[in-house]
Amino acid sequence: MNSSDELLSFDRISARYANNSFNDRNALEDVTFSLPAAAGLVSLIGPNGCGKTTVLRVITGQLQAIQGTIRLAGRDVTNEPTHKRTGLSCVFQRAIDGMCASLTVEENLSLMLMGHGPSLFRPLVTPGRTSRLLERAQQLVPKADKETGLLANLRRVLHKVPTEFSGGEIQQLCLLSVLLQEPPARLVLADEPTLNLDKANRAVCLDMLLALSKTTTVLIATHDRELIAQSARVVMLDQGRLARHEKTPDSPLSAGAT
């Protein structure tokens, strides 16, 4: 693949946690893979402890690589801090980490409609912005949510704070915030986004992840077999090393080289 076509380039990356005292193995060892723009849904798979979450942390800059190069849209971000790695959006394993607990739902979602964030001259909540987020949210409500779900009745909960919701509901709100983001994220990272969700919440979140994947690249660390089955690509890790990277046989991307 031509480097100009790559959205993410993970080139010979090794990484290690500072408090890793129980063995001498790096968390990641010489891992190389790349993803094109609009790659769709990409599953990052492997057994617990293989390095899936570590890959996401290295991409976001939460953990610095000790070797190798990371490029986002062709730009070397290996040594850049998290806030300078633009075009990324994250869905966390602990859903509450994806929202500001002191802000209402309306305020949290309004943030995603403000490309440069609020200021003294740009208030966070305005009637026009609230109307826009409700209109856009209604268009994004997945079939699994039907008429009685959280997102279909978003107007009723705008004044609430994240701690008033269940984990599955917060995950829905986090995914909605990513879908609302302006400008849209070019790469969405998600760490076990369907883990420990009940059947109803999981169905809604699956639909939202698939909706995201139609317009951007979504890299998901997951054990969820349904997500993996619907992925356009699979990246497999084993003990911190790349074991496999390929387009899935049934995906529309399966023709040609991996």
Residue pairs with C-beta under 8 A, 6 or more apart in sequence:
1 34
1 36
3 9
3 71
3 74
4 74
5 36
5 37
6 34
6 35
6 36
6 37
6 71
6 73
6 74
7 35
7 36
7 37
7 38
7 39
7 72
7 73
7 186
7 187
7 217
8 34
8 35
8 59
8 70
8 71
8 72
8 187
8 217
8 219
9 34
9 69
9 70
9 71
9 74
10 31
10 32
10 33
10 34
10 55
10 58
10 59
10 68
10 70
11 32
11 34
11 68
11 69
11 70
11 71
12 30
12 31
12 32
12 67
12 68
12 69
13 28
13 30
13 31
13 32
13 58
13 65
13 67
13 68
13 69
13 70
14 26
14 28
14 29
14 30
14 31
14 65
14 66
14 67
14 68
15 26
15 27
15 28
15 54
15 57
15 58
15 63
15 64
15 65
15 66
16 26
16 27
16 28
16 66
17 27
17 63
20 27
25 239
25 240
26 66
26 240
27 51
27 54
27 63
27 240
28 51
28 54
28 55
28 58
28 65
28 240
28 241
29 240
29 241
30 67
30 68
30 241
30 242
31 51
31 55
31 68
31 237
31 240
31 241
31 242
32 68
32 242
33 235
33 242
33 245
35 42
35 187
35 217
35 219
35 233
36 217
37 73
37 186
37 217
38 215
38 216
38 217
39 217
39 232
39 233
39 253
40 213
40 214
40 217
40 218
40 231
40 232
40 233
40 251
40 253
41 209
41 210
41 213
41 218
41 220
41 227
41 230
41 231
41 232
41 233
42 217
42 218
42 219
42 220
42 231
42 232
42 233
42 234
42 235
43 220
43 222
43 227
43 228
43 231
43 233
43 234
43 235
44 52
44 55
44 56
44 219
44 220
44 221
44 222
44 235
44 237
45 52
45 221
45 222
45 223
45 228
45 234
45 235
45 236
45 237
46 52
46 236
46 237
46 238
46 243
47 238
50 237
50 238
50 239
50 240
51 237
51 239
51 240
51 241
52 191
52 221
52 237
53 93
53 191
53 221
54 63
54 240
55 221
55 237
56 90
56 189
56 191
56 219
56 221
57 63
58 64
58 65
58 70
59 70
59 72
59 85
59 88
59 187
59 189
59 219
60 82
60 85
60 88
60 90
60 189
61 77
61 80
61 81
61 82
61 85
62 82
64 79
65 78
68 78
69 76
69 78
70 76
70 77
70 78
71 77
72 85
72 86
72 87
72 88
72 186
72 187
73 87
73 186
77 84
77 85
87 185
87 186
87 187
88 185
88 186
88 187
88 188
88 189
89 178
89 181
89 185
89 187
89 188
89 189
90 98
90 188
90 189
90 190
90 191
91 98
91 171
91 174
91 175
91 178
91 188
91 189
91 190
91 191
91 193
92 98
92 174
92 191
93 191
93 192
93 193
93 195
95 167
95 168
95 170
95 171
95 174
96 162
96 163
96 167
96 170
98 170
98 171
98 174
98 177
99 108
99 162
99 170
99 173
99 174
99 177
100 107
100 108
100 111
100 162
101 161
101 162
101 163
102 161
103 111
103 161
104 158
104 159
104 160
104 161
105 154
105 157
105 158
105 159
105 160
105 161
105 162
105 173
106 125
106 130
106 133
106 158
106 159
107 124
107 125
108 162
108 173
108 177
109 133
109 137
109 173
109 176
109 177
109 180
110 124
110 125
110 129
110 130
110 133
111 117
111 118
111 124
111 177
112 133
112 177
112 178
112 180
112 181
112 182
113 129
113 132
113 133
113 180
113 182
114 122
114 124
114 129
114 182
115 182
115 183
116 122
118 124
130 158
133 180
134 154
134 155
136 179
136 180
137 151
137 154
137 176
137 180
138 152
138 154
140 151
140 176
140 179
140 180
140 208
140 211
141 149
141 151
141 152
142 151
142 204
142 207
142 208
142 211
143 207
144 200
144 203
144 204
144 206
144 207
145 151
145 152
145 172
145 204
145 207
146 152
149 200
149 204
150 157
150 165
150 169
150 172
150 173
150 204
151 172
151 176
151 204
154 176
157 165
162 170
162 173
165 173
166 201
167 196
167 197
167 201
168 197
168 198
168 200
168 201
168 202
168 204
168 205
169 201
171 193
171 197
171 201
171 205
172 201
172 204
172 205
172 208
175 193
175 205
175 208
175 209
175 212
176 208
178 185
178 188
178 212
179 208
179 211
179 212
184 215
184 216
185 216
186 216
186 217
187 216
187 217
187 218
187 219
188 212
188 216
188 217
188 218
188 219
189 219
189 220
190 209
190 218
190 219
190 220
190 221
190 222
191 220
191 221
192 221
192 222
192 223
192 224
193 205
193 209
193 220
193 222
194 202
194 205
194 206
194 209
194 222
194 224
194 227
195 223
195 224
197 205
206 226
206 227
209 218
209 220
209 227
210 230
212 218
213 232
219 235
220 227
220 231
222 228
228 234
229 248
231 248
231 251
232 247
232 248
232 251
232 252
232 253
233 245
233 246
233 247
233 248
233 251
233 253
233 258
234 244
234 245
234 246
234 248
235 242
235 244
235 245
236 242
236 243
236 244
236 245
237 243
245 258
246 258
247 253
247 254
247 258
248 254
